């Protein structure tokens, strides 16, 4: 039970305090892909902690001392002995709920997100079916005076740009915008956003997951900016962002004007220093430690019980 309490406390700390720690990390803006990895590492660690907490409750140490041939019977018998017939049964049911309901809720949320995004993207593609294709740009051109550009993932990806954008931007700026959209498709950023939306739908009552879509959405824009800046100057991309900042893209599309555009422009003009190899290694090591922590918390009492049983033999 001590391991279960530690795991639940660890999950609560991650869910409540994790966003504060990441928002204070100055390196996140300079290394958006690393920051995305860190957000998802904490989310995975949270889910693992809940699932393993359920396992720790329903699999007390006595099971490992007596053998696991009849694990379920031993577990519930031990719980009823410790907490009484009613209390033991309720605790066992709650433990099974953590062990099974948490992953089931995540899978169900993922299926709902996948279905809704697929329906919306199919609608967007139907709306663009009559828009002319410009082979030179590698994009469809929408007749609209309002500047804007976005991409629709799936089926190889589709980049759309308005005629207002073509009239407003010069060719280097237009190329930078198109490179940004293609970076979204190449990086499969729509999958990261869908995963973040799944987390919010499943566990959105915790700040870690409530903020996940917003933060990941902003970070994928920064990552696409970095990719576009490798083929166009940062100043050119910043000017193109300024020109299309007021554009509104359809839902489920990744737009060049997405995220906090002002912050993105400032970042392009005054590029922050990215962490060096040592810093990257430290951050990745921290991510690995976060994912491994629930396993290590649970491993302690199990190894102690197994060692005790072996010593008795």
C-alpha positions as MATLAB code, in Angstrom:
seq = 'XXXXXXXXXXXXXXXXXXXXXXXXXXXXXXXXXXXXXXXXXXXXXXXXXXXXXXXXXXXXXXXXXXXXXXXXXXXXXXXXXXXXXXXXXXXXXXXXXXXXXXXXXXXXXXXXXXXXXXXXXXXXXXXXXXXXXXXXXXXXXXXXXXXXXXXXXXXXXXXXXXXXXXXXXXXXXXXXXXXXXXXXXXXXXXXXXXXXXXXXXXXXXXXXXXXXXXXXXXXXXXXXXXXXXXXXXXXXXXXXXXXXXXXXXXXXXXXXXXXXXXXXXXXXXXXXXXXXXXXXXXXXXXXXXXXXXXXXXXXXXXXXXXXXXXXXX';
ca = [
       0.000    0.000    0.000;
       2.926    2.331    0.581;
       4.043    1.922   -3.023;
       0.490    2.644   -4.230;
       0.326    5.805   -2.112;
       3.688    6.965   -3.453;
       2.595    6.323   -7.044;
      -0.661    8.233   -6.587;
       1.190   11.126   -4.947;
       3.722   11.111   -7.789;
       0.938   11.170  -10.408;
      -0.805   14.032   -8.608;
       2.434   16.030   -8.453;
       3.033   15.528  -12.176;
      -0.535   16.378  -13.104;
      -0.618   19.551  -11.011;
       2.967   20.863  -11.064;
       4.366   19.499  -14.335;
       3.093   22.391  -16.506;
       4.597   24.987  -14.179;
       8.022   23.389  -14.410;
       7.915   23.167  -18.201;
       6.597   26.702  -18.674;
       9.554   28.003  -16.662;
      12.081   26.084  -18.767;
      13.816   28.637  -20.986;
      15.234   25.953  -23.259;
      11.739   24.867  -24.381;
      11.341   27.801  -26.778;
      14.776   27.230  -28.290;
      14.296   23.450  -28.676;
      10.601   22.832  -29.404;
      10.991   19.197  -30.445;
      12.796   18.434  -27.203;
      10.061   20.261  -25.290;
       7.361   18.206  -27.041;
       9.197   15.043  -26.028;
       9.301   16.253  -22.429;
       5.577   17.061  -22.303;
       4.703   13.600  -23.568;
       7.238   11.934  -21.276;
       5.508   13.490  -18.263;
       2.094   12.499  -19.625;
       3.234    8.903  -20.117;
       4.759    8.831  -16.645;
       1.447   10.047  -15.174;
      -0.524    7.266  -16.868;
       2.023    4.633  -15.843;
       1.875    5.820  -12.247;
      -1.916    5.447  -12.105;
      -1.925    2.017  -13.720;
       0.883    0.727  -11.503;
      -0.778    2.204   -8.414;
      -3.745   -0.034   -9.126;
      -1.423   -2.987   -9.556;
       0.351   -2.167   -6.285;
      -2.961   -2.161   -4.395;
      -4.319   -5.373   -5.832;
      -0.945   -7.182   -5.736;
       0.329   -6.709   -2.171;
       3.768   -7.923   -1.211;
       2.371  -11.092    0.350;
       1.641  -12.441   -3.129;
       5.339  -12.463   -3.979;
       6.210  -14.152   -0.724;
       3.643  -16.907   -1.161;
       3.976  -17.385   -4.911;
       1.849  -16.158   -7.812;
       0.157  -19.402   -8.842;
      -3.209  -18.093   -7.623;
      -2.385  -14.398   -7.696;
      -5.920  -12.977   -7.890;
      -7.177  -15.190   -5.084;
      -4.223  -14.305   -2.864;
      -4.606  -10.596   -3.623;
      -8.267  -10.260   -2.727;
      -7.881  -12.523    0.275;
      -5.049  -10.324    1.554;
      -7.082   -7.158    0.976;
     -10.135   -8.562    2.786;
      -7.953   -9.671    5.670;
      -6.358   -6.231    5.972;
      -9.446   -4.053    5.377;
     -12.425   -6.289    6.083;
     -14.803   -7.997    3.655;
     -16.460   -4.802    2.409;
     -13.447   -2.517    2.536;
     -11.154   -5.072    0.920;
     -13.598   -5.673   -1.920;
     -14.053   -1.939   -2.541;
     -10.305   -1.297   -2.523;
      -9.757   -4.228   -4.872;
     -12.411   -2.906   -7.243;
     -10.847    0.577   -7.159;
      -7.437   -0.924   -7.858;
      -8.741   -2.873  -10.839;
     -10.392    0.335  -12.023;
      -7.043    2.130  -12.002;
      -5.295   -0.747  -13.719;
      -7.876   -1.207  -16.470;
     -10.077    1.889  -16.648;
      -7.185    4.330  -17.102;
      -5.768    2.724  -20.279;
      -9.295    1.983  -21.531;
     -10.242    5.644  -21.083;
      -7.127    6.702  -23.002;
      -7.879    4.302  -25.862;
     -11.521    5.411  -26.020;
     -10.521    9.083  -26.052;
      -8.031    8.394  -28.835;
     -10.688    6.683  -30.933;
     -13.072    9.630  -30.490;
     -10.386   12.158  -31.431;
      -9.381   10.121  -34.483;
     -12.972    9.891  -35.653;
     -13.758   13.594  -35.224;
     -10.561   14.749  -36.927;
     -11.064   12.324  -39.824;
     -14.593   13.634  -40.397;
     -13.446   17.266  -40.291;
     -10.509   16.704  -42.627;
     -12.726   14.865  -45.092;
     -15.055   17.865  -45.057;
     -12.154   20.245  -45.708;
     -10.928   18.154  -48.623;
     -14.396   18.138  -50.164;
     -14.523   21.915  -49.806;
     -11.202   22.209  -51.652;
     -12.088   19.706  -54.369;
     -12.913   22.473  -56.857;
      -9.934   24.698  -55.960;
      -7.307   24.832  -58.739;
      -3.975   23.097  -58.249;
      -0.829   25.141  -58.858;
       1.960   22.752  -59.805;
       4.621   25.434  -59.448;
       3.654   26.076  -55.857;
       2.697   22.505  -55.019;
      -0.508   23.783  -53.425;
      -4.165   24.434  -54.132;
      -5.171   28.079  -54.486;
      -8.310   29.282  -52.718;
     -10.089   32.311  -54.165;
     -10.095   34.650  -51.164;
      -8.761   38.154  -50.677;
      -7.874   37.347  -47.078;
      -4.280   36.122  -46.672;
      -3.838   32.649  -45.257;
      -2.123   29.316  -45.722;
      -2.621   25.961  -44.084;
      -2.154   22.247  -44.634;
      -4.523   19.304  -44.306;
      -2.855   16.062  -43.160;
      -3.719   12.639  -44.486;
      -3.582   11.033  -47.941;
      -0.141   12.470  -48.622;
      -1.023   15.888  -47.234;
      -2.420   18.936  -48.941;
      -1.195   22.539  -48.749;
      -3.683   25.332  -49.398;
      -2.958   29.024  -49.929;
      -5.334   31.894  -50.658;
      -5.121   34.195  -53.652;
      -4.815   37.038  -51.159;
      -1.574   35.507  -49.913;
      -0.208   35.285  -53.459;
      -0.980   38.960  -54.003;
       0.461   40.081  -50.660;
       3.725   38.135  -50.353;
       6.777   38.262  -52.568;
       8.202   34.967  -53.787;
      10.786   34.448  -50.993;
       8.116   35.090  -48.361;
       5.682   32.763  -50.127;
       8.323   30.044  -50.329;
       8.939   30.421  -46.590;
       5.209   30.030  -45.868;
       4.956   26.934  -48.047;
       8.082   25.455  -46.431;
       6.450   25.966  -43.036;
       3.338   24.069  -44.093;
       5.328   21.239  -45.653;
       7.327   20.946  -42.427;
       4.051   20.268  -40.598;
       3.260   17.439  -42.999;
       6.777   15.983  -43.010;
       6.962   16.079  -39.214;
       3.500   14.484  -38.838;
       2.615   17.222  -36.415;
      -1.073   16.388  -36.732;
      -0.404   13.108  -34.898;
       1.246   14.961  -32.015;
      -1.713   17.321  -31.754;
      -4.167   14.411  -31.896;
      -2.246   12.685  -29.113;
      -2.364   15.864  -27.024;
      -6.119   16.185  -27.627;
      -6.531   12.560  -26.578;
      -4.752   13.297  -23.314;
      -6.995   16.276  -22.614;
     -10.163   14.352  -23.417;
      -9.106   11.478  -21.155;
      -7.498   13.308  -18.214;
      -8.287   16.973  -18.773;
      -9.117   17.627  -15.122;
      -5.350   17.755  -14.470;
      -3.457   20.876  -15.650;
      -0.800   18.719  -17.322;
      -3.367   17.391  -19.782;
      -5.636   20.433  -19.874;
      -2.768   22.510  -21.265;
      -1.260   19.785  -23.429;
      -3.023   20.619  -26.765;
      -2.287   24.333  -26.420;
       1.385   23.873  -25.579;
       2.012   21.138  -28.151;
       0.159   23.197  -30.772;
       2.458   26.147  -30.120;
       5.586   23.998  -30.045;
       4.848   22.323  -33.385;
       4.546   25.798  -34.899;
       7.996   26.638  -33.542;
       9.351   23.370  -34.916;
       7.871   24.136  -38.345;
       9.382   27.634  -38.182;
      12.811   26.122  -37.538;
      12.409   23.752  -40.485;
      11.282   26.569  -42.785;
      14.150   28.791  -41.624;
      16.612   26.220  -42.947;
      15.490   26.987  -46.510;
      14.621   30.680  -46.035;
      16.074   33.388  -43.823;
      14.515   33.895  -40.402;
      13.805   37.510  -41.297;
      11.911   36.505  -44.428;
       9.804   34.045  -42.488;
       9.137   36.631  -39.779;
       7.896   39.143  -42.380;
       5.644   36.538  -43.959;
       4.184   35.685  -40.546;
       3.522   39.353  -39.887;
       1.640   39.655  -43.168;
      -0.615   36.648  -42.575;
      -0.957   37.002  -38.781;
      -4.654   37.866  -38.958;
      -5.557   34.787  -41.012;
      -7.889   32.196  -39.497;
      -7.512   28.605  -40.643;
     -10.259   25.974  -40.488;
     -10.379   23.627  -37.523;
      -8.181   20.517  -37.822;
      -5.850   22.318  -40.249;
      -2.310   23.416  -39.380;
      -1.873   27.032  -40.377;
       1.162   29.257  -40.787;
      -0.597   31.757  -38.524;
      -1.133   29.206  -35.752;
       0.143   29.481  -32.202;
       1.242   32.733  -30.604;
       2.286   34.567  -33.765;
       3.797   37.542  -31.927;
       5.993   35.251  -29.831;
       7.000   33.349  -32.950;
       8.018   36.526  -34.773;
      10.056   37.701  -31.776;
      11.733   34.300  -31.614;
      12.653   34.423  -35.302;
      14.131   37.903  -34.965;
      15.998   37.210  -31.722;
      16.814   33.511  -31.862;
      17.206   32.053  -28.349;
      20.243   29.931  -27.588;
      19.539   26.210  -27.734;
      20.966   23.898  -25.068;
      24.276   22.245  -25.937;
      24.933   18.502  -26.089;
      25.306   18.299  -22.316;
      22.031   20.144  -21.801;
      20.199   17.957  -24.313;
      21.577   14.842  -22.636;
      20.451   16.091  -19.226;
      16.932   16.819  -20.470;
      16.618   13.451  -22.217;
      17.959   11.762  -19.096;
      15.316   13.565  -17.056;
      12.617   12.379  -19.468;
      13.828    8.796  -19.141;
      13.933    9.124  -15.352;
      10.361   10.454  -15.308;
       9.087    7.483  -17.323;
      11.103    5.006  -15.260;
      10.145    6.486  -11.864;
       6.786    4.661  -11.513;
       8.459    1.366  -12.368;
      11.209    1.974   -9.822;
       8.707    2.918   -7.112;
       6.842   -0.338   -7.637;
      10.000   -2.415   -8.046;
      11.247   -1.607   -4.541;
       8.655   -3.512   -2.490;
       8.466   -6.324   -5.051;
      12.197   -6.948   -4.907;
      12.119   -6.741   -1.123;
       9.317   -9.306   -0.942;
      11.012  -11.637   -3.422;
      14.293  -11.365   -1.532;
      12.508  -12.078    1.741;
      10.892  -15.170    0.255;
      14.215  -16.391   -1.132;
      15.928  -15.885    2.218;
      13.229  -17.948    3.924;
      13.849  -20.758    1.489;
];
